[in-house]
Amino acid sequence: MPLYHKLGDFPQKRHTQFEKPNGGFYYEQLFGTEGFHGHSSLSYHVHRPTQVKEILNSYSVEPKIAIGKNIKSLLFKGFELKPENDFLDSRKAMLVNKDCIIGLAAPKESLRKYFYKNADADEMLFIHKGKGKLRTMLGNIPFEYGDYLIIPRGIIYQIEFETEENRLFYVESYSPFYTPKRYKNQSGQHLEHSPFCERDFILPNELETHDEKGDFLIKIKKEGMIHEMVYATHPFDVVGWDGYNFPYGFSIHNFEPITGRVHQPPPVHQTFETATFVVCSFCPRLYDYHPKAIPAPYNHSNIDSDEVLYYVDGDFMSRNNIEQGHITLHPKGIPHGPAPGAMERSIGHKETHELAVMVDTFRPLMVTEEAMGLDDGQYYKSWTE
């Protein structure tokens, strides 16, 4: 079965009366997907969760495309992205297609002045730099360097940083994030050969329940627009909930790499999957142990996927001159592989301490103007000798 979780108080039976201690009733809300068929949770609110007082503004946040049909391998210097105070303003789309948005963010301040909801996409936030707490309607999740935060669409949240220097790599997906099917049995439990298990998930805790009326600004992203809406009650007024649809965290440091006598293909590093792309975690690991093993990856053709690599830490042995925060794009249609000299240089090495996140999309990615502002301009030539 999928992972079940619960917090707070709720009635023993679904869709039945749940009385408040001082009279009246709590209000039940189904937080579900796929029209009552997909994963769902049932939450119980102090106030009706439907009270919209005003719609203030609506404005476009659609990415501006610089390259619509790309064949060039590109490198973007992510740490050159200038920090901004506001959480949403700091988020910059780098690569996009009809299935996802891949981007960077460098927020300096916590998101406390308003609440945020993505009505279109599940979000994956990878914490490269920073520490704090994800505050949501279904409970809070602490985070730190190396954590993935998976936030299902429709979750209302704020984010609280303990740090001023914060760097995030994020993906907005129009299909849900799941852990790979091959790691699970028919009931959904992670198998013994999985590189992580249910114990590794960081589940919501510290349920906040605010019994407050007033004017609460929520910014909702839908169809490339931000809609500013004023709710009549505090969005975090849940007294309890249970179910299968909720945000959670997972540390990249808890991914246990799969190794072999000869070089293993990228799918062994897979961490999440959607219907339209996969996410992999490259973590510190022992190299291949065949006596004639070549630790560097072999050249391979990108026939079916665009490959995006976000470099987090360590020495990524297959490339030259790669630094923290760099993003490389290897588009479908042309092969890629180790930089000149990297294959020979890798022979005899026993381990790597690299840390990186990879996103392979099944449809080509368009490159945004924001991304081209960070382009090094030379990467596509880096395989020439």
C-alpha positions in Angstrom: 0.0 0.0 0.0 1.1 3.6 -0.4 2.5 5.4 2.6 -0.3 6.2 5.1 0.1 9.1 7.6 -2.0 10.9 10.2 -1.8 13.9 12.5 -4.1 15.4 15.1 -7.7 14.4 15.8 -10.4 13.2 13.4 -13.6 11.0 13.7 -13.3 7.2 13.6 -15.6 7.1 10.5 -15.3 9.1 7.3 -17.9 11.6 6.4 -19.6 11.7 9.8 -20.2 14.4 12.3 -17.1 15.7 14.1 -18.2 18.0 16.9 -16.1 20.9 18.4 -15.6 20.8 22.2 -17.6 24.0 22.6 -20.3 23.3 20.1 -20.6 23.3 16.3 -18.8 21.0 13.9 -15.5 20.8 12.2 -15.5 20.9 8.4 -14.3 18.0 6.4 -12.3 18.4 3.2 -11.3 15.7 0.7 -7.8 16.6 -0.6 -7.8 14.1 -3.5 -6.4 13.6 -7.0 -7.6 12.1 -10.2 -11.3 12.8 -9.6 -11.8 10.7 -6.4 -9.6 7.9 -7.8 -6.0 8.8 -6.9 -4.2 9.4 -3.6 -6.2 11.4 -1.1 -6.3 12.7 2.4 -9.2 13.8 4.6 -8.6 17.0 6.6 -10.8 18.6 9.3 -11.0 22.4 9.5 -12.0 24.8 12.2 -13.6 27.0 9.5 -15.0 26.3 6.1 -12.0 26.1 3.7 -14.0 27.7 0.9 -14.3 31.3 2.1 -12.8 33.6 -0.5 -13.3 37.3 0.3 -11.6 38.9 -2.7 -9.5 38.3 -5.8 -7.0 41.2 -6.0 -4.7 40.7 -8.9 -3.8 38.2 -11.6 -0.6 38.3 -13.6 1.5 36.1 -15.9 4.6 34.3 -14.7 5.0 32.3 -17.9 8.7 31.7 -18.8 10.1 33.6 -21.7 11.6 31.2 -24.2 15.0 32.0 -25.8 15.5 28.7 -27.6 12.4 26.7 -28.6 14.0 23.9 -30.5 17.4 23.1 -29.0 20.2 20.8 -30.2 23.1 22.4 -28.3 24.6 21.1 -25.1 24.6 23.9 -22.6 26.0 24.8 -19.2 24.5 27.3 -16.9 26.4 28.8 -13.9 23.6 28.5 -11.3 25.3 30.3 -8.5 25.5 33.4 -10.6 21.7 33.7 -10.2 21.3 36.8 -8.0 19.5 36.3 -4.7 16.1 38.0 -4.2 14.2 38.7 -1.0 10.8 37.2 -2.0 10.5 33.5 -2.3 8.3 33.5 -5.5 10.2 36.3 -7.1 13.5 34.4 -6.6 12.2 31.4 -8.5 13.5 31.4 -12.1 12.5 28.9 -14.7 15.5 27.6 -16.6 14.2 24.7 -18.8 10.6 23.9 -19.7 8.3 21.7 -21.7 4.7 20.7 -21.6 5.4 18.4 -18.7 7.5 20.3 -16.3 9.4 23.4 -15.3 13.0 23.1 -14.1 14.4 26.1 -12.2 16.6 27.7 -9.6 15.8 29.9 -6.7 17.9 32.0 -4.3 15.5 33.4 -1.7 16.9 35.6 1.0 13.8 35.8 3.2 11.2 33.4 4.6 7.8 33.3 3.0 5.6 34.7 5.8 3.7 37.6 4.2 1.5 35.4 2.2 0.7 31.8 1.5 1.4 29.9 -1.7 -0.4 27.1 -3.6 0.5 25.6 -6.9 -2.8 24.5 -8.4 -1.2 22.9 -11.5 1.9 21.1 -10.5 3.5 18.9 -7.9 6.7 20.5 -6.7 10.1 19.1 -5.9 12.4 21.5 -4.0 16.0 20.3 -3.6 17.8 22.2 -0.8 21.4 22.9 -1.9 22.1 25.6 0.6 19.9 26.6 3.6 18.1 25.2 6.6 14.6 25.8 7.9 11.0 24.5 8.0 8.3 23.9 5.3 5.0 25.0 6.9 1.9 23.5 5.4 -1.8 23.0 6.0 -1.1 19.4 6.8 1.9 19.9 9.1 5.5 21.1 9.1 8.7 19.5 7.8 12.2 20.5 8.8 14.7 20.7 6.1 18.5 21.1 5.6 21.2 20.7 3.0 20.6 17.8 0.7 16.8 17.4 1.3 14.2 16.8 -1.3 10.8 18.3 -0.5 7.9 16.8 -2.4 4.8 19.1 -2.3 1.7 17.8 -4.0 -0.3 20.2 -6.1 -3.0 22.1 -4.1 -1.0 22.1 -0.8 -1.0 25.6 0.8 2.4 26.3 2.3 4.9 28.8 3.6 8.6 28.3 3.9 10.7 29.5 6.8 14.5 29.9 6.5 17.0 30.0 9.4 19.6 31.1 6.9 20.0 34.1 4.5 22.1 32.2 1.9 19.6 29.7 0.4 20.0 27.9 -3.0 17.2 25.7 -4.3 17.0 23.5 -7.4 13.3 22.8 -8.2 11.0 21.0 -10.6 7.3 21.6 -11.1 5.7 18.5 -12.6 2.2 18.3 -14.2 2.1 14.6 -13.2 2.7 13.3 -9.6 6.1 12.3 -8.1 6.3 8.7 -7.1 9.2 6.4 -6.0 10.2 4.0 -8.8 7.8 1.0 -9.3 10.7 -1.5 -9.6 11.7 -0.7 -6.0 8.2 -1.8 -4.7 6.1 -4.9 -4.4 2.6 -5.1 -5.7 1.2 -3.5 -2.6 3.6 -0.6 -2.8 6.0 -1.5 0.0 9.7 -0.8 -0.8 11.6 -4.0 -1.4 14.9 -5.2 0.1 16.9 -4.2 -2.9 15.6 -0.6 -2.9 18.3 2.0 -2.3 16.0 3.6 0.4 12.9 2.7 2.3 10.0 4.1 4.2 12.1 4.8 7.3 14.0 7.4 5.3 11.0 9.7 4.5 10.6 12.9 6.6 6.9 13.1 7.3 4.8 16.1 8.3 4.7 16.8 12.0 3.9 19.8 14.3 0.4 20.4 13.0 -0.4 24.1 13.3 -4.0 24.9 14.0 -4.9 28.6 13.8 -8.4 29.6 14.7 -8.2 33.1 13.1 -10.5 35.2 11.0 -9.3 38.2 9.0 -7.6 38.8 5.6 -5.2 36.1 4.6 -3.4 36.5 1.2 -2.9 33.4 -0.8 -1.0 33.4 -4.1 -2.3 30.6 -6.4 -0.4 29.5 -9.5 -2.6 28.2 -12.3 -2.0 28.0 -16.0 1.0 30.3 -16.0 -0.7 32.9 -13.9 -0.5 34.0 -10.2 -3.9 34.9 -8.7 -3.9 36.8 -5.5 -6.8 35.8 -3.4 -7.9 36.9 0.1 -9.2 34.1 2.4 -11.5 34.9 5.3 -9.8 32.5 7.7 -6.2 31.3 8.3 -5.4 28.5 5.8 -3.7 26.5 8.6 -6.8 25.7 10.6 -6.7 21.9 10.4 -7.2 20.0 13.7 -6.5 16.6 12.2 -6.1 14.6 9.0 -5.2 11.2 7.6 -4.6 9.6 4.2 -2.0 9.2 1.5 -1.7 12.6 -0.2 0.6 14.9 1.7 4.0 16.6 1.5 7.2 14.8 2.7 10.9 15.1 2.6 13.8 12.8 1.7 17.5 13.4 2.2 19.8 12.6 -0.7 22.3 11.5 1.9 20.0 8.6 2.7 20.2 7.2 -0.8 22.2 4.0 -0.8 24.0 3.7 -4.2 23.9 0.4 -6.1 27.3 -0.6 -7.5 28.7 -3.4 -9.6 31.8 -5.0 -11.1 31.4 -2.8 -14.2 29.9 0.6 -14.6 26.2 0.8 -13.7 23.7 2.8 -15.9 22.0 5.9 -14.6 18.7 4.1 -13.7 20.4 2.6 -10.7 20.5 6.1 -9.3 16.8 6.7 -9.8 15.0 8.3 -6.9 11.6 9.5 -8.2 9.6 9.0 -11.3 6.6 10.7 -13.0 4.8 9.8 -16.2 7.0 12.2 -18.2 10.5 12.3 -16.5 12.7 10.6 -13.9 14.9 12.1 -11.1 18.2 10.4 -10.1 20.6 11.0 -7.2 24.3 10.6 -7.8 25.8 10.0 -4.4 29.2 9.1 -2.9 29.9 5.5 -3.7 32.5 2.9 -4.4 33.6 2.6 -8.0 33.3 -0.6 -10.1 35.5 -3.4 -9.0 36.2 -5.5 -12.1 40.0 -5.6 -12.5 39.7 -3.7 -15.8 36.8 -1.5 -14.9 36.5 2.0 -16.3 34.8 4.1 -13.6 33.9 6.9 -16.0 30.5 6.5 -17.8 30.6 5.3 -21.3 29.5 7.5 -24.2 25.8 7.2 -24.8 23.3 8.6 -27.2 20.4 10.8 -26.0 17.9 9.3 -28.4 14.8 9.5 -26.2 15.5 11.9 -23.4 16.9 15.4 -22.6 19.3 15.0 -19.7 19.7 17.7 -17.1 22.4 17.5 -14.4 22.5 19.8 -11.4 25.9 19.6 -9.6 25.7 19.8 -5.9 29.1 18.9 -4.4 32.3 17.0 -4.8 34.4 16.3 -7.9 32.3 15.1 -10.8 34.9 12.9 -12.4 33.3 12.6 -15.9 33.5 16.3 -16.6 36.1 19.1 -16.5 35.7 22.4 -14.8 32.4 21.6 -13.1 31.5 23.6 -10.0 28.7 23.7 -7.4 25.5 25.0 -8.8 26.3 24.3 -12.4 23.5 22.9 -14.6 24.3 20.9 -17.8 21.8 20.1 -20.5 22.5 17.3 -22.9 19.6 17.4 -25.5 18.2 14.4 -27.3 19.6 13.9 -30.8 23.3 13.9 -30.1 25.6 11.6 -27.9 27.5 12.8 -24.9 30.0 11.2 -22.5 33.1 11.9 -20.5 35.2 15.0 -21.2 38.5 14.3 -23.1 40.9 12.7 -20.6 38.2 11.9 -18.0 38.0 8.2 -19.0 41.7 7.6 -18.7 41.9 9.7 -15.5 39.2 7.6 -13.8 41.0 4.2 -14.2 42.3 2.9 -10.9 40.2 5.2 -8.7 38.2 3.4 -6.0 35.5 5.8 -5.0 33.8 9.1 -5.7 32.4 11.7 -3.4 30.3 13.5 -6.0 26.8 14.7 -5.3 24.4 15.6 -8.1 20.7 15.5 -9.1 19.7 14.4 -12.6 16.4 15.0 -14.4 15.8 13.1 -17.6 12.7 14.3 -19.5 11.0 12.2 -22.2 10.1 15.3 -24.3 12.6 18.0 -25.4 13.2 21.0 -23.2 13.0 24.6 -24.2 15.6 27.1 -22.8 14.4 30.3 -21.1 15.9 33.8 -21.3 16.7 33.5 -17.6 18.8 30.4 -18.4 20.7 32.0 -21.2 21.7 34.8 -18.9 23.7 32.1 -17.0 25.1 30.3 -20.1 28.8 29.8 -20.3 28.7 29.9 -24.1 31.3 27.2 -24.7 30.1 24.0 -23.2 28.9 22.4 -26.4 32.5 22.4 -27.6 33.9 20.7 -24.5 34.3 17.3 -26.2 36.7 18.5 -28.9 40.4 17.6 -28.3 
